[in-house]
Amino acid sequence: MAEIETRITTNSNQCGGRPCVRGMRIRVCDVLDLLASGLTVEQVLEELPDLERDDVLACLRFASRSVNHAILAA
């Protein structure tokens, strides 16, 4: 299982502080954009050969957790 804590990193001196994969300059949003454009996980791995399958899954899990918060209505 892909662990977000070890696969998704943030460094204020890299990529403007945006979340990246394992300290590389591959941003989570880049991986998500490729998936959103219709590429399969296997195609993303071909496009970004430094990634591992668990990296892609960690990006998806990171995105899921990022939008999974309660919205309180006043």
C-alpha positions as CSV (number, residue, x, y, z in Angstrom):
1,M,0.0,0.0,0.0
2,A,1.3,3.5,-0.8
3,E,2.0,5.5,2.3
4,I,1.5,9.2,1.7
5,E,3.9,10.1,4.5
6,T,6.9,8.5,2.7
7,R,5.9,9.1,-0.9
8,I,4.6,12.6,-0.9
9,T,7.0,15.3,0.2
10,T,6.8,19.1,0.5
11,N,9.9,21.3,0.4
12,S,9.5,25.1,0.4
13,N,12.6,25.4,-1.8
14,Q,11.4,23.0,-4.5
15,C,8.5,23.5,-6.9
16,G,7.2,26.5,-5.0
17,G,6.4,24.3,-2.0
18,R,3.9,22.2,-3.9
19,P,3.6,18.5,-3.0
20,C,6.0,16.3,-4.9
21,V,6.8,12.6,-5.2
22,R,9.6,11.3,-3.0
23,G,11.6,14.6,-3.2
24,M,11.8,14.6,-7.0
25,R,10.6,17.5,-9.1
26,I,7.5,15.5,-10.1
27,R,4.6,17.3,-8.6
28,V,1.5,15.5,-7.4
29,C,-0.6,17.8,-9.6
30,D,1.4,16.7,-12.7
31,V,0.6,13.0,-12.0
32,L,-3.1,13.8,-11.3
33,D,-3.3,15.9,-14.6
34,L,-2.0,12.9,-16.6
35,L,-4.5,10.6,-15.0
36,A,-7.3,13.2,-15.5
37,S,-6.4,13.4,-19.2
38,G,-7.2,9.7,-19.5
39,L,-3.8,8.0,-19.1
40,T,-3.7,4.7,-17.3
41,V,-1.4,4.1,-14.4
42,E,0.8,2.1,-16.7
43,Q,1.0,5.0,-19.2
44,V,1.8,7.5,-16.4
45,L,4.7,5.2,-15.4
46,E,5.9,5.1,-19.0
47,E,5.7,8.9,-19.3
48,L,7.5,9.4,-15.9
49,P,9.8,6.4,-15.6
50,D,11.2,7.5,-12.2
51,L,7.9,6.8,-10.6
52,E,6.7,3.6,-9.1
53,R,3.1,2.3,-9.1
54,D,2.8,3.1,-5.4
55,D,3.8,6.7,-6.1
56,V,0.8,7.1,-8.4
57,L,-1.5,5.5,-5.9
58,A,-0.1,7.8,-3.2
59,C,-0.9,10.8,-5.4
60,L,-4.5,9.6,-5.7
61,R,-4.7,9.0,-2.0
62,F,-3.2,12.5,-1.3
63,A,-5.8,14.1,-3.6
64,S,-8.6,12.2,-1.9
65,R,-7.6,13.2,1.5
66,S,-7.1,16.8,0.4
67,V,-10.8,17.2,-0.6
68,N,-12.2,15.0,2.2
69,H,-13.0,17.7,4.8
70,A,-16.2,18.8,6.3
71,I,-17.8,22.0,5.1
72,L,-19.7,23.8,7.8
73,A,-22.7,25.9,6.9
74,A,-23.6,28.8,9.1
